[in-house]
Amino acid sequence: QVQLVESGGGLVQAAGSLRLSCAASGRTFRRNAMGWFRQAPGKERDIVACISWSGGSTDYADSVKGRFTISRDNDKNTVYLQMNSLKPEDTAVYYCAAEGSSYGGYSYQASDYEYWGQGTQVTVSS
């Protein structure tokens, strides 16, 4: 059974930091682009950051550029999202996702991702 399991969410004050992890099991994703998405109540699920299968290329939503960093450790089958200078508007459920195709480029569209984690809540208080 393929699983993506996020961890590291929680409650933090504005300007604080959190590090999210996404551990994969059941298969390797070292050949797949990965992404982090977030969804606030009443809003659509939006891309936060994405990373190529090798980790050599990344991209970010404008709202998090300069504050968030996505990385991956293919030996550990794990993707990370380091979130600094958090703002109340970053409050959401954060999901990691993996594309189904191997060696493909990353996508900004949720519909292009085949595997999803259950999500982890991030709450930033003002």
N, C-alpha and C positions, 0 to 999 in steps of 0.2 A: 504494500500500500504506500503510495506516494504521499508524503506529508511535508508541508512547510509550517514551521512553528515559530511564531514571533515571540519575543520576550524583551523586557527592558522598559516597557511603558510605565506610566505612573503619574503622580501629581508633582508638579514643580512650579516654583515661582518664576515670574517673568525675569528674563535675562539669565536664567539657569540653563543647564545642559542635561541631556539624556542621550544614551546610546542604545539604539534598538539593534537586536540581533534576529536573524532569520536562519534557522537551522533546517536543512533539508534531510529527509530520510526516505528510504525506499528506492531511490535512484540518485545518480549523480546529476548535478546541474552545471558541472564545470564547462560544458559546451553550450550553455544557454544564457542568453541575455536575461537580466533580472531587473526588477523595478520595485520601488516603494510608492504606494499610493496612500491617499488619506481621504476620509469621508467624514464630514461634520454633519450633525443632525439637519435634515431637510435639504442637504446639498448632494450633488453628484460626487462620485468617486473620481478624484483627480490625481494626476501624476505628481509626484514629489521629486523623484530622482530615478535615474536608470543607469545601468552599467552594462558594458559589453561582456561577452563571455570570457574574454581574457582579462578584463579589468582595465584595459588600456584606454578606454573611452568612457566618459561619463557625461551626463547632462542633468540639468536641474530646472525646476519651475522657477520663474523669475522671482516669485515671492520668497524663495528660500536660498537663492544664490548668495554665496558668501557666508552663509550661516550653517548650512547642512553639508555633510560630506558622505557620499556613498562609497563603500569599498567591499571587497570580497576576498575570501580566503578559500580557494578552490580545493585545497587539501583538506579543509574542514567542512567543505560543502556548506559554507555559511556566508551570508551577506549582512553587512552592517549599515546602519545609518546613524552617524554622529550628528546630533542636533545641538547647536550652540545658540546663544542669544535668543532663547525661545520667547515667543510673544503669545499673548492670549489667543490671537487668531490662528495659532498653530494647533489649538485644541481640536482633536479629531480622533477617530479610530484609524490606526495606521496598519496597512496591509502590505505584505511582501508578495511578489508574484514572479513566476518564471514563464518565459516564452516556451512554446512547445518545440520549435525548430532549433536545430543545432547550428552553431556558427553563424547565426543570423544577426542582423543589426538590431539594436534595441528600438522599442516603439514607445510612443507617448500615449497610446490608446489602450484602455483597459481590455477591450475586446480582443486584442492581439495576444493577451497572456492566457495561458492554458491552466496553470497551476496557481492556487491561491492559499495563503494562510488564513487563519481564523481571525486575525486582527488583534491589535493590542491598543488599549486606550491611552492616549496622552492628553493630560489636562494641564494647562498653563494658567495659573492664577495671576491676577494683576496686583 
